[in-house]
């Protein structure tokens, strides 16, 4: 069981997997962990599907109370850290809290998967708390062909191709799972989970190994140099390649593009490992933590091992 905060007032239902609650005297947006309902019309990207609108309508009804207004819920995080740690640690790339939402004895995240409103979404790592329950619920929803698993739900309109997406998500989940098993004990940092430690180290020039996501590839070219945004708007972290024209620069670009970058398939991004371990002295540029890339050996699928260690 993860850390819980009880009896929070729901103040808005944005769509099937995003709601807002009142927490610590302010409005907090919650992105429900390990689910990903389809998008309703008006969303910025990804297919706008009939299933997405149906999921939004269902969620608004689910969180409503008779006579008007919205219910109160408990939220649960994916670890048992203290509350003050959880509200910092468990945030997505847009600053929303990542959590499970409970109404009375119902786990709403589980309901979404059980009833076919959402796949079990493991692109950023599986559930530590409900992995088996979510996986079994997804298998049952697929077996009985409900909502997103029924081709008729989105017939005649846009849809998402889960035959392409789920293997990619599973590959990324495997990398995150390996990191969770060995990374913290080896003092390897995650951009999202250990951002304050990265910030502190960036003022000392310490050599770090950091798990980051390179799926967007080269973000910006500045003359012969290249910038790679390996964090997010909330957790800003960059890689800097001083010269893309040297042999080392060409090798680094080739490695990132061929191994880590996701490619476009219609409006979806799929493929590419995305996650990589990057090692080097960490500094700052304009207040943003940064590692300078001198060789492709700084980027790896696995963290560095001590001399003589076995694979």
C-alpha positions as CSV (number, residue, x, y, z in Angstrom):
1,X,0.0,0.0,0.0
2,X,1.2,3.5,-0.8
3,X,1.0,6.7,1.2
4,X,-2.6,8.1,1.3
5,X,-4.1,11.5,1.7
6,X,-7.7,11.2,2.7
7,X,-11.0,13.1,2.2
8,X,-10.0,15.6,-0.6
9,X,-12.6,17.5,-2.4
10,X,-12.8,17.0,-6.1
11,X,-13.2,20.4,-7.8
12,X,-13.0,19.5,-11.5
13,X,-13.1,16.5,-13.8
14,X,-11.0,17.3,-16.9
15,X,-11.3,14.0,-18.7
16,X,-11.1,10.3,-18.0
17,X,-7.7,10.3,-16.4
18,X,-7.2,13.8,-15.1
19,X,-9.1,15.5,-12.2
20,X,-8.4,18.4,-9.8
21,X,-8.7,18.3,-6.0
22,X,-8.3,20.8,-3.2
23,X,-5.0,20.0,-1.3
24,X,-3.1,22.2,1.2
25,X,-5.3,25.2,0.4
26,X,-4.7,25.1,-3.3
27,X,-6.0,23.4,-6.4
28,X,-3.9,20.4,-7.5
29,X,-4.3,18.7,-10.8
30,X,-4.0,14.9,-10.6
31,X,-2.9,12.6,-13.4
32,X,-4.1,9.2,-12.6
33,X,-1.2,6.8,-12.5
34,X,-0.8,3.8,-14.9
35,X,-3.9,4.7,-16.9
36,X,-4.3,6.6,-20.2
37,X,-7.8,7.1,-21.4
38,X,-8.2,8.3,-25.0
39,X,-8.5,11.9,-25.8
40,X,-11.7,13.8,-26.2
41,X,-12.2,16.5,-28.9
42,X,-10.3,19.7,-28.1
43,X,-7.2,17.9,-26.7
44,X,-3.9,19.3,-28.0
45,X,-2.6,16.1,-29.7
46,X,-3.2,12.3,-30.1
47,X,-6.3,11.0,-31.8
48,X,-9.6,12.5,-30.6
49,X,-11.8,9.4,-30.3
50,X,-15.3,8.4,-29.4
51,X,-13.9,6.3,-26.5
52,X,-12.1,9.4,-25.2
53,X,-15.4,11.4,-25.0
54,X,-17.2,8.4,-23.5
55,X,-14.5,8.1,-20.8
56,X,-14.8,11.8,-19.9
57,X,-18.6,11.6,-19.7
58,X,-18.3,8.5,-17.5
59,X,-15.7,10.1,-15.1
60,X,-17.9,13.3,-14.7
61,X,-20.8,11.1,-13.7
62,X,-18.7,8.9,-11.5
63,X,-17.4,11.8,-9.4
64,X,-20.7,13.7,-9.3
65,X,-23.0,13.6,-6.2
66,X,-26.8,13.6,-6.5
67,X,-28.1,17.1,-6.3
68,X,-25.0,18.7,-7.8
69,X,-21.4,19.1,-6.9
70,X,-18.5,16.6,-6.8
71,X,-17.4,13.9,-4.3
72,X,-14.6,13.7,-1.9
73,X,-11.8,11.1,-2.5
74,X,-8.7,9.6,-1.1
75,X,-5.5,9.7,-3.2
76,X,-2.7,7.1,-2.9
77,X,0.9,7.4,-4.2
78,X,3.0,4.6,-5.6
79,X,5.4,4.5,-2.7
80,X,5.1,4.7,1.1
81,X,7.4,7.8,1.5
82,X,6.2,10.5,3.8
83,X,3.5,12.8,2.4
84,X,5.8,15.8,2.0
85,X,8.2,13.6,-0.1
86,X,5.4,12.1,-2.2
87,X,3.9,15.4,-3.2
88,X,7.3,16.4,-4.6
89,X,8.5,13.0,-5.9
90,X,5.3,11.9,-7.7
91,X,4.7,14.5,-10.3
92,X,4.6,14.1,-14.1
93,X,6.3,16.2,-16.8
94,X,3.6,18.9,-16.4
95,X,3.8,19.1,-12.7
96,X,0.6,17.2,-12.0
97,X,0.5,14.8,-9.1
98,X,0.7,11.1,-10.1
99,X,-1.6,9.0,-8.0
100,X,-4.4,6.4,-7.6
101,X,-7.8,7.8,-6.7
102,X,-10.2,6.0,-4.3
103,X,-13.9,6.8,-3.9
104,X,-15.1,4.9,-0.8
105,X,-13.8,1.3,-1.5
106,X,-13.4,1.8,-5.3
107,X,-10.0,2.2,-6.9
108,X,-10.9,4.4,-9.9
109,X,-7.6,3.6,-11.7
110,X,-8.5,-0.1,-11.5
111,X,-12.1,0.6,-12.7
112,X,-10.7,2.3,-15.8
113,X,-8.7,-0.7,-16.7
114,X,-11.3,-3.3,-15.7
115,X,-14.0,-1.7,-17.8
116,X,-11.9,-1.1,-20.8
117,X,-11.7,2.7,-20.6
118,X,-7.9,2.6,-20.5
119,X,-5.0,0.2,-21.1
120,X,-2.6,-0.6,-18.3
121,X,-0.3,2.3,-19.1
122,X,3.3,1.4,-18.3
123,X,5.2,3.7,-20.6
124,X,6.8,5.4,-17.6
125,X,7.0,2.3,-15.4
126,X,4.6,-0.3,-13.9
127,X,2.6,0.2,-10.7
128,X,4.6,-0.8,-7.7
129,X,1.4,-1.2,-5.7
130,X,-1.2,-2.7,-8.1
131,X,0.9,-4.4,-10.9
132,X,-0.8,-7.8,-10.8
133,X,-4.3,-6.4,-10.4
134,X,-3.9,-4.0,-13.2
135,X,-2.4,-6.6,-15.6
136,X,-5.1,-9.1,-14.8
137,X,-7.8,-6.5,-15.3
138,X,-6.4,-5.5,-18.7
139,X,-6.3,-9.1,-19.8
140,X,-9.9,-9.6,-18.8
141,X,-11.0,-6.4,-20.6
142,X,-9.3,-7.6,-23.7
143,X,-10.9,-11.0,-23.5
144,X,-14.4,-9.6,-23.3
145,X,-13.8,-6.8,-25.9
146,X,-15.0,-3.8,-24.0
147,X,-14.6,-0.1,-24.9
148,X,-11.1,0.5,-26.3
149,X,-10.7,-3.2,-27.0
150,X,-13.9,-3.3,-29.1
151,X,-13.2,-2.1,-32.7
152,X,-16.8,-0.9,-32.9
153,X,-16.4,1.8,-30.2
154,X,-14.3,4.0,-32.4
155,X,-15.7,2.7,-35.7
156,X,-15.8,5.4,-38.4
157,X,-13.4,7.7,-36.6
158,X,-9.9,8.0,-35.2
159,X,-8.5,5.3,-32.9
160,X,-5.3,4.3,-31.2
161,X,-3.2,1.3,-32.3
162,X,-2.4,-0.6,-29.1
163,X,-0.7,-3.4,-31.1
164,X,2.1,-0.9,-31.8
165,X,2.0,1.0,-28.5
166,X,1.8,-1.8,-25.9
167,X,5.1,-3.5,-26.9
168,X,6.9,-0.2,-26.8
169,X,5.5,0.6,-23.4
170,X,6.5,-2.8,-22.1
171,X,10.1,-2.3,-23.4
172,X,10.3,1.0,-21.6
173,X,8.8,-0.4,-18.4
174,X,11.5,-3.1,-18.4
175,X,14.1,-0.4,-18.3
176,X,12.4,1.5,-15.5
177,X,11.9,-1.8,-13.5
178,X,15.6,-2.6,-13.8
179,X,16.5,0.9,-12.6
180,X,14.2,0.5,-9.6
181,X,15.9,-2.7,-8.7
182,X,19.5,-1.4,-8.8
183,X,19.7,2.3,-9.4
184,X,19.1,3.8,-6.0
185,X,21.4,1.4,-4.2
186,X,24.1,2.2,-6.7
187,X,23.6,6.0,-6.2
188,X,22.3,6.4,-9.8
189,X,19.8,9.3,-10.0
190,X,16.6,9.7,-11.9
191,X,15.7,13.1,-13.4
192,X,12.2,13.0,-12.1
193,X,12.6,11.2,-8.8
194,X,15.9,12.8,-7.7
195,X,15.8,16.2,-9.2
196,X,16.8,18.1,-6.1
197,X,19.9,16.0,-5.7
198,X,20.8,16.7,-9.3
199,X,20.4,20.4,-8.7
200,X,22.6,20.3,-5.7
201,X,25.3,18.3,-7.4
202,X,25.3,20.6,-10.4
203,X,26.8,23.3,-8.2
204,X,29.8,21.0,-7.3
205,X,30.8,19.5,-10.7
206,X,30.4,16.0,-9.3
207,X,30.4,13.0,-11.7
208,X,27.0,11.5,-11.9
209,X,25.1,8.7,-13.7
210,X,21.6,9.8,-14.4
211,X,18.7,7.9,-15.9
212,X,17.0,10.2,-18.4
213,X,14.7,10.0,-21.5
214,X,16.1,10.8,-24.9
215,X,13.1,9.9,-26.9
216,X,12.8,13.4,-28.3
217,X,16.3,13.4,-29.7
218,X,18.2,16.5,-30.6
219,X,16.1,19.5,-29.5
220,X,18.1,22.4,-30.9
221,X,21.2,23.0,-33.1
222,X,23.3,26.1,-32.4
223,X,25.9,26.3,-35.1
224,X,27.9,23.1,-34.9
225,X,26.6,22.4,-31.3
226,X,23.5,20.6,-30.3
227,X,21.2,20.7,-27.3
228,X,19.3,17.7,-26.0
229,X,16.5,18.3,-23.5
230,X,16.6,15.2,-21.4
231,X,14.2,16.4,-18.7
232,X,10.9,18.3,-18.8
233,X,9.5,21.7,-18.1
234,X,9.2,20.8,-14.4
235,X,12.5,18.9,-14.1
236,X,14.9,20.8,-16.5
237,X,18.0,18.8,-17.4
238,X,20.1,19.2,-20.6
239,X,22.8,17.4,-22.5
240,X,25.2,19.6,-24.5
241,X,27.1,18.4,-27.5
242,X,29.8,21.0,-28.2
243,X,30.6,19.9,-31.8
244,X,28.5,17.6,-33.9
245,X,31.0,17.6,-36.8
246,X,33.8,15.7,-35.1
247,X,34.0,11.9,-35.2
248,X,32.8,11.8,-31.6
249,X,30.0,14.2,-32.3
250,X,28.8,12.2,-35.3
251,X,28.9,9.0,-33.2
252,X,26.8,10.5,-30.5
253,X,24.2,11.8,-32.9
254,X,24.0,8.5,-34.7
255,X,23.6,6.6,-31.4
256,X,20.8,8.8,-30.1
257,X,18.9,8.9,-33.3
258,X,19.2,5.1,-34.1
259,X,18.7,3.7,-30.6
260,X,16.8,6.1,-28.4
261,X,14.6,8.4,-30.4
262,X,10.9,7.7,-30.9
263,X,9.6,7.9,-34.4
264,X,6.3,9.3,-35.7
265,X,3.6,6.9,-36.7
266,X,0.7,9.0,-37.8
267,X,0.0,11.2,-34.7
268,X,1.6,8.7,-32.4
269,X,5.2,8.5,-31.3
270,X,6.5,4.9,-30.9
271,X,9.7,3.0,-30.9
272,X,13.1,3.7,-29.5
273,X,14.4,2.8,-26.1
274,X,14.1,6.4,-24.9
275,X,15.7,5.8,-21.5
276,X,19.4,5.9,-21.2
277,X,22.0,6.2,-18.5
278,X,24.2,9.3,-19.0
279,X,27.5,9.7,-17.1
280,X,29.7,12.7,-16.7
281,X,30.5,15.8,-14.6
282,X,27.4,17.8,-14.0
283,X,27.4,21.6,-14.1
284,X,24.9,24.3,-14.9
285,X,24.1,26.6,-17.8
286,X,21.7,29.4,-17.1
287,X,20.6,27.6,-13.9
288,X,19.8,24.4,-15.7
289,X,21.7,21.2,-14.7
290,X,23.8,20.0,-17.7
291,X,26.2,17.2,-18.7
292,X,28.6,17.8,-21.6
293,X,28.9,14.9,-24.0
294,X,32.4,14.2,-25.3
295,X,32.0,10.6,-26.4
296,X,29.1,8.2,-27.1
297,X,30.4,5.9,-24.3
298,X,28.8,8.4,-21.9
299,X,25.4,7.1,-23.1
300,X,24.5,3.6,-22.3
301,X,21.6,1.1,-21.8
302,X,23.1,0.0,-18.5
303,X,24.7,1.9,-15.6
304,X,28.5,1.7,-15.3
305,X,29.8,-1.3,-13.4
306,X,32.9,-1.6,-11.3
307,X,36.0,-3.0,-12.9
308,X,35.9,-6.8,-13.0
309,X,32.1,-7.0,-12.5
310,X,30.2,-9.6,-14.4
311,X,27.4,-8.8,-16.8
